[in-house]
Amino acid sequence: MTDPRIIETAKILVEYCNNVKRGDKVIIDSSSTATPLIKEIYKLCIQKGAFPRVNIGLPGLTKVYYDYASQEQLEHFPELAMQEAKYGDIFISIGAPSNTRSLTNVDPKKIATRSKITNLISEEILKKKWVIFYYPTNAQAQEADMSLEEFEDFVYSATIQDWEKISKEESKLKEVLDNGKEVQILGKNTDLRFSIDGRKAVKGDGKNNMPCGEVFIAPIEKTTEGHIEYSFPAIRASREVDGIRLKFNKGKVIEASAIKGEKYLKECLEMDAGAKYLGEFGIGFNPNIQRFVKNILFDEKILGTVHLALGRAYKEGGGTNMSALHWDMIKDLREEGKIIVDGKVIQDKGKFLI
């Protein structure tokens, strides 16, 4: 018997996140590990008269690619993937990793090269309806120091909520940011300022990430000043970088260090001209996410945290920074920290004051 939480999650992804209708061309990307959820999504799409297509990846193929691909192959543009990106109306991506560290020993320059090449495809998909979800697996449960059953409870608790209600609750925070001019973040080894004057915040209310629960905005590109020490490891392409400290001047990272993975951090900062600038400032808003699980989809939504992404800005918030990099890093403010907008404290130790 299918877990009823899987059925409910499929309904949220198809109906709430994407409002799938008759005639929609739906691209579903995942792996066989997530078969129970894929089948429920596929069934719902068929029942609604849509045209779903399922792409199933195999564990380990990406590692094989990076181990053996030539420079020519790394720089080859995947035309077929672009055609699919142009063809589809809705994209549902279901992560279901069997090994979260499979790319740890891959040369980061190879991943950076490939990211630059495929960035146009990502940009095309971002123009459409899309959503990302992570199906609970043993590999993710191990990362989170949980049993599979505990991790399933965590994922479905964070997902199966009243998203219409959360969306309304986020509106007040969006209004504060929409009308704000300068943000200051204070915390342990942190004093960071940047302008948001004229920018509009975006509610993360489950339309693109599920689970969601955040409000984000793009800092004005050359205004960031100060320093920040991040609270949790930042994980990208299976690489874990911990103890990150960044110093900004005129919007740009001028000093960067890390206790673990410093070399990789600095390599990512050199990816392209936009990698050293902030593309996003987000505030966590999901009441059912309270702990760090080493998966950014969940971690950036922790209530009482903020996250700042180096690199590409999402255009919905008026950001203009361009980069193949978009790397979210999280600052926990629950024990010691404030968010200040135009001199007014809007959050103190993780509690909203608005």
Sequence and secondary structure as in RCSB ss.txt:
>XXXX:A:sequence
MTDPRIIETAKILVEYCNNVKRGDKVIIDSSSTATPLIKEIYKLCIQKGAFPRVNIGLPGLTKVYYDYASQEQLE
HFPELAMQEAKYGDIFISIGAPSNTRSLTNVDPKKIATRSKITNLISEEILKKKWVIFYYPTNAQAQEADMSLEE
FEDFVYSATIQDWEKISKEESKLKEVLDNGKEVQILGKNTDLRFSIDGRKAVKGDGKNNMPCGEVFIAPIEKTTE
GHIEYSFPAIRASREVDGIRLKFNKGKVIEASAIKGEKYLKECLEMDAGAKYLGEFGIGFNPNIQRFVKNILFDE
KILGTVHLALGRAYKEGGGTNMSALHWDMIKDLREEGKIIVDGKVIQDKGKFLI
>XXXX:A:secstr
   HHHHHHHHIIIIIIT   TT EEEEEEEGGGHHHHHHHHHHHHHTT EEEEEEE TTHHHHHHHH  HHHHT
   HHHHHHHHH SEEEEEE  S TTTTTTS HHHHHHHHHHHHHHHHHHHTSEEEEEE   HHHHHHTT  HHH
HHHHHHHHHSS HHHHHHHHHHHHHHHHT SEEEEEETTEEEEEE TT   EEESSSSBSS  EEEE   TT  E
EEEE SS EEETTEEEBS EEEEETTEEEEEE SB HHHHHHHHTSSTTTTBEEEEEEE BTT  S  S HHHHT
TBTTEEEEEEE   GGGT     S EEEEEEE SSSEEEEETTEEEEETTEE  
